[in-house]
Amino acid sequence: MLSLRNKTYLIILTLSLVFFGFAYGTVWYIAEYNMRLIQDSDVKNNIDLVERILNREIENLAIKQSDWARWDDTYQFISDKNEAYISSNLNDESLRSLGVDVMIFVDNTGDLVYAKQLSLDGTGEASLPQSLASYATGRGELLNFSSVGSVKRGLLTTTEATYLIAAQPITTSDGRGATRGTIIFARYLTDEYNQLLSTLSGFAVQIAPYDARLFSEKMNTDSLSVTQPMHIEYVDGTIQGFKLIKNIFENSSLVLRVEHPASIIAEGREFLLRKFWYTLFALATYLSVLMVVIDLFLLRRIENMRQIARKVAVMQSGTALPEGDIDDFSYLATVMVSALKQANKADSVALGNKNETEKFKKVIDQSLDHTIITDPDGKIIYANPAAENMTGYTFAEMEKDTPRLWGRQMPVAFYQKMWETIRLRKEVFEGELINRRKDGTLYRAYARITPILDDTKRILYYIGNEHFLRKESAERK
């Protein structure tokens, strides 16, 4: 069985580790939860940033387009389709400088006037992309405007490509008069453009149609909806934010994905882990000091009590209590119970002895012989009334004094023999002697001094009896 010291150390260590683990686990859980909230908020802010960059790009496209839409040369070109306008303004270099991949001119009837596109390899051709034909000609949705100053701009997804697109009515330079058609600028949303957005924002950015295969295995398109347009997930130390974005017709047909390292969580975990080791070291130091203090001020004292209890047990019963089968407190309790039993027994014996002592005292008190009791050093601890009468001294005067108070009338050899008999040989001494009363008169008595011994022959008391002899000297010293 473990000792009290080991049990105490084990309990303190176990409870401390359990509490530390629970407390730190709770702190870690709460911190992790809040770090995720902050990290989620961060990725939402980053998505908003990318959206602002994208909207600014679209707005810039519309601003560039407005110079062409409100230009007399363009207004005239819709009517006469002059080649000078085409050769001067619609060459490949003009489109590249504008940052436009497709430029379309349509008259008010929806008929195509002219179209120019730069293919993905950078070469230009005077043709209309088939994917845009249904939107840019006839009764296409890009051709309907509520007013002369209206502008349609945004993202457009087709079966072949995704575009940044802007469309405006064509008017004169002063903006007056009837419109003659529509001008459309478009820019391919390619991987290169996604890379440009990534460079501008500082994150990995991708924009793709809603059904594109850009989602992780844990996520599908059902994770995003009109009512839940944003989704966030963590993959291998990175955070990915997905958001449904609307096209030029206000339909949620595209997904914007932003990905970057989950640095807030990573740094937070590193901080918590570092503080974990610091705190664990502090806890170990605290427990070490605590155990030393407990051992010094409590356990050692309990151990001392145990040793004392063992000695008491040996003194009471002559046998030691068993080791190892009971713990320290049970051990002490056993000794205390045993001591109480012994004390009760001793009280009973003492009570009986007291009664007997009272009877014995009454006998001695009523004795006519002078009787005194001294300690081993000869100091008086009891004297009966006969001793007071014979010597003339009261017990109060005799107490703590020696029989020399009335003795010292005999030769030195007499007293040497007396002490040799009672102290060295531990035998009874008898003899006739002369003593002096308090009033100075001398009297003759027959003395008997008996040493009282314990079981080890150690002297406990001396009992002295003097029997008065009638031959009394009336002399005074």
ABEGO torsion letter per residue (X at the ends): XBBAAAAAAAAAAAAAAAAAAAAAAAAAAAAAAAAAAAAAAAAAAAAAAAAAAAAAAAAAAAAAAAAAABBAAAAAAAAAGBAAAAAAAABAAAAAAAGBABBBBBBAAGBBABBBBBBAAGBBBBBBBAAAAAAABEABAAABBABAABBBBEBBBBAABBBBBBBBBBBBAAGBEBBAEBBBBBBBBBAAAAAAAAAAAGBBBBBBBAABBABBAABBAAABBAABABBBBBBGGBBBBBBBBBBAAGBBABBBBBBBBBAAAAAAAAAAAAAAAAAAAAAAAAAAAAAAAAAAAAAAAAAAAAAAAAAAAAAAAGBBBBBGABBAAAAAAAAAAAAAAAAAAAAAAAAAAAAAAAAAAAAAAABABBBBBBBAAGBBABBBAAAAAAAGBBAAAABGBBAAAABGABBAAAAAAAAAAAAAAGBBBBEBBBBBBAAGBBBBBBBBBBBBBBAAGBBABBBBBBBBBABBBABBX
